[in-house]
């Protein structure tokens, strides 16, 4: 089992599917919910992609709960 930060290159789903059991600071969840990958640039989205929260696709959250 692994845990830690989620790399933008690897992504949340890939990390979880390959052994991650703990995600530090919820990093990776916002990025996984934003379809426009250009929003993932820390210069655009800010620390931990907090500025990108407004671009989250809430339907993706529903899909994860199934």
C-alpha positions as a Markdown table, in Angstrom:
| # | Residue | x | y | z |
|---|---|---|---|---|
| 1 | Unk | 0.0 | 0.0 | 0.0 |
| 2 | Unk | 1.1 | 3.5 | -0.8 |
| 3 | Unk | 0.1 | 7.0 | 0.1 |
| 4 | Unk | 1.2 | 10.5 | -0.7 |
| 5 | Unk | 0.8 | 13.4 | -3.1 |
| 6 | Unk | -0.8 | 12.8 | -6.5 |
| 7 | Unk | 1.3 | 13.7 | -9.4 |
| 8 | Unk | -0.4 | 15.6 | -12.3 |
| 9 | Unk | 1.4 | 13.2 | -14.7 |
| 10 | Unk | 0.0 | 10.1 | -13.0 |
| 11 | Unk | -3.4 | 11.4 | -11.9 |
| 12 | Unk | -5.8 | 10.4 | -9.1 |
| 13 | Unk | -7.6 | 7.5 | -10.8 |
| 14 | Unk | -4.4 | 5.9 | -12.0 |
| 15 | Unk | -2.8 | 6.3 | -8.5 |
| 16 | Unk | -5.8 | 4.7 | -6.7 |
| 17 | Unk | -6.0 | 1.9 | -9.3 |
| 18 | Unk | -2.3 | 1.1 | -8.6 |
| 19 | Unk | -2.1 | 0.9 | -4.8 |
| 20 | Unk | -2.6 | 4.3 | -3.3 |
| 21 | Unk | -4.7 | 4.0 | -0.2 |
| 22 | Unk | -4.1 | 7.5 | 1.2 |
| 23 | Unk | -4.0 | 10.9 | -0.6 |
| 24 | Unk | -2.2 | 13.8 | 1.1 |
| 25 | Unk | -4.1 | 17.1 | 1.4 |
| 26 | Unk | -6.8 | 15.8 | -1.0 |
| 27 | Unk | -4.4 | 16.9 | -3.8 |
| 28 | Unk | -5.4 | 15.3 | -7.0 |
| 29 | Unk | -9.2 | 15.2 | -6.4 |
| 30 | Unk | -9.9 | 18.7 | -7.7 |
| 31 | Unk | -7.6 | 18.0 | -10.7 |
| 32 | Unk | -9.5 | 14.8 | -11.5 |
| 33 | Unk | -12.8 | 16.6 | -11.5 |
| 34 | Unk | -11.7 | 19.4 | -13.9 |
| 35 | Unk | -12.0 | 18.4 | -17.6 |
| 36 | Unk | -9.8 | 21.2 | -19.0 |
| 37 | Unk | -6.3 | 20.0 | -18.3 |
| 38 | Unk | -4.9 | 23.5 | -18.9 |
| 39 | Unk | -6.4 | 24.5 | -15.6 |
| 40 | Unk | -3.9 | 22.1 | -13.9 |
| 41 | Unk | -1.0 | 24.5 | -14.3 |
| 42 | Unk | -0.2 | 25.8 | -10.8 |
| 43 | Unk | 0.5 | 29.2 | -12.4 |
| 44 | Unk | -3.1 | 29.2 | -13.5 |
| 45 | Unk | -4.9 | 27.2 | -10.8 |
| 46 | Unk | -3.0 | 28.3 | -7.7 |
| 47 | Unk | -1.8 | 26.2 | -4.8 |
| 48 | Unk | -3.5 | 22.8 | -4.8 |
| 49 | Unk | -5.6 | 23.9 | -7.8 |
| 50 | Unk | -8.0 | 25.8 | -5.5 |
| 51 | Unk | -8.8 | 28.4 | -8.2 |
| 52 | Unk | -9.9 | 25.6 | -10.5 |
| 53 | Unk | -12.7 | 24.5 | -8.0 |
| 54 | Unk | -15.2 | 26.6 | -10.0 |
| 55 | Unk | -14.4 | 24.4 | -13.0 |
| 56 | Unk | -15.2 | 21.1 | -11.3 |
| 57 | Unk | -17.6 | 18.8 | -13.1 |
| 58 | Unk | -19.9 | 17.7 | -10.2 |
| 59 | Unk | -21.3 | 14.8 | -12.3 |
| 60 | Unk | -17.9 | 13.1 | -12.0 |
| 61 | Unk | -18.4 | 13.0 | -8.2 |
| 62 | Unk | -21.7 | 11.1 | -8.6 |
| 63 | Unk | -19.9 | 8.6 | -11.0 |
| 64 | Unk | -17.3 | 7.8 | -8.3 |
| 65 | Unk | -19.9 | 6.9 | -5.7 |
| 66 | Unk | -21.3 | 4.0 | -7.7 |
